[in-house]
Amino acid sequence: MTFHSLALSAGWGAVVLGIVGTLAQYRRANRLGVEGISLATWVLFVLMGCFWITYGAVSARSWDVILGSLIILPMQLSVVYRLRPWDSWGVTLRALAFFVACCVLPTVRWGWAGGVYGTGVAMTMTRGPQILELIREPDASGVSVASWVVGALGTALWIFYYSGQHLWAPLVSTFFAGLANCAIAMLASWRHRQARSAMIAEQVFVG
């Protein structure tokens, strides 16, 4: 099997992991609520998903890129809906403005390569609100560690895929987003361990 074939397989593997990771967060939000989930992060996920669908269709002409965002878009929209963005218009509008500044304007000015690099900045910074939420708020019951771990693995497969396709702008963009995914997974795991320890301590005290 050639490197190109392996890269194509990695792309489809990344699509599958994207579905699995988003499904894990979707199910956890439905089961336990949305405590600890950042509205800004998930609004930007939806907007950047639309960007990647358009990029995959118009520039990269890659079904991997298109389906990687298209399939999970309904689940992302469901999480955003549960976060009630209409109650936080300021957050929603700031997320939209950030998307336009980082993704839309660079695409208009420098073409798709500029837009993808700008999206890389946005993808990394998008994780910032979620990281801050996990640092500030002790209750992270709505955040799925599995979702972010799978997301980190998915970014590794996307990097392999982009290298095989010689798509350097999305490769760089995805690399930094993957580092942020790892940071969120570690923070969420830490918060969950804290919650379990507090629950055990309370049970011991009551007992």
N, C-alpha and C positions, 0 to 999 in steps of 0.2 A: 504493500500500500504506500502510495506516494505521500509526501508532506502535504500537498494540496488536498488530497482525499481525506487525510486525517483532519486537516483544518475545517473542511466542510462538515465532517462528522462532529467536530467540536462545536460548530455553530448550531447544529440541531440539538446537540446535548445541552447547550446553553439555553435554547428555547424551552426545552423540557424542564430544566432547573428553574427557569424564570416562572414557569407555571406552578411548579411545586412550591417554591418559596412564597409567591404571592398568595397561593391557596392557603398556606399555613397561616399567614397573617390574617387573611379574610375570615377563616374559620375561627381563629382565636378572638378576633374582634366581635364576631357574631355570638360567641359563647361567653366571653368574659367582659365584653365592653371595650371601649376605646381609651381607657385611662392610660396616659403616658404616650399616646400616639400623637405626633405633631401634625396639625392641619396643614401648615405651610409645606412640610415635606411631601405630604401626599397629594396636595394640589399640584405641586411641581412635578411629581411623578406622572400625573395625568398629562400635563402640558408637554413634558419632554417625551412621553410616550407618543404623543401625536407628532412631535418633531421627528422621532426616529422612524415612524411609519412613513412619513413623507420623504425623508432622506432615503430610506430603503427602496421606495418605489421610484423616485425621480433620479437620484444620483447613483447609489450603490447598485440598484437593480438586484436586490438580494431578498429572496423570500425568507431567509433566516432572520434578517433584520426586521422585515415587515411583521412577520408572525410573532417574533420575540416580544413586540410591544402590543400588537393588535389583540392577541388572545387574552392577555392579562388585563387589558384596559377595562372591561366591565367590572372585574373584581376591584380594581383600584378605584373606580368611580363609586362602587358600593361602600368602600371604606370612607371615602371623602363624604359621601352622603350621611353616613352615621356620625361623622364629626360635625355635622350641621354648619357648613360654611356660611350660610345666610345669617348666622348669629355672630359671625366674626368677619364682616365685610372688609375691615381694614387689613387683616391677615391675608385674605383671599386676593385683594387688589394689589397688595405689596408683592405677593407671589407672582401674579400676572405681570406686573411691571418688571420684576427681576427676570422673568422668562423672556420678555421682549428685549430687554437690555442685553442679556447674555446669549440668546439664541437667535432671535429674529433679526435684530439690527446687524450683527456680524454676518449673517447669511446674506442680507441685502447688500452689505458693503463689500465683503470679500468672497462671496460665493459659499458653496457648501462646506469647503474646508474650514473657512472662518467660522461658519455656524457650528460645525462639529467641535472645534476647539472651544468655542464659547460655551457649548453645551457641556463639554468636559468640566469647565469651571463651574457651571451651574450644577451638574450632577454631584460634584464634590461638595459644593457649598450647600446644596439641597439637604444633604445629610446633617448639616450644622444644626438646624432647629431641633432635629431628633436627638442629636448628641446633647445639646443644651437641656432639652426636656428631661433626659435621663439623668443628667447631673443635678438638676434643680429639684425634680419631683421624685420622692421615694417610691410612689406607687407607679409601677411599670407593668401592672398585671395585663394590660392590653397589648403589650409589645411581645411579639413572637421571636424568641432567640433563633429558633429553627429557620424562620423566614430569612433572617439576616445572614445566617451562616450559609444557607443555600444560595443566597444572593451573592455572597463573596466567592463561592465556588463557581457560580455562573459567570461572574466577571472574569475569572481566570480562563474559562473556556472561550469567552468572547475575545479575550486578548489573543489566544491561540488562533482563533478563526480569523481575526483581522490581520494577523501576521501572515497567514497563508494567502489572504486576498490582497496583501500589500496596501491595506487601508490604514495608514499610519495615524491620521488624525483621530479616528474613533478608538484606535488602540491606546493612544496616550490618554485620551479622555476617560476610557473605561478603567485604566490602571488606577488612576487616582480615586475614582468612585469606588473601586474595590477596596482600597485602603480604608475609606470611610465606612464601608459596609462592615469591615472587620472591627472597627472601633465601636460601632453600634452594637454588634453582636456581643462584644466583651462587656460593654456597659450594661446591657439588658440582662446578661447572665449574672452580673454582680448584683443588680437590683433584685433579681428573683431570689438569689441566695440570701440576701438580706431579709427579704420578706419571709422566706421559709424559716430562717433562724429566729426571727421575731415571733412567728407563730408557734414554734416549738417552745421558746422561752415562756410565752404566755400560757401554753398548755401546762407546762411544768409548774408555773406559779399558781394557776388555778387548781391544779391537782394537789 
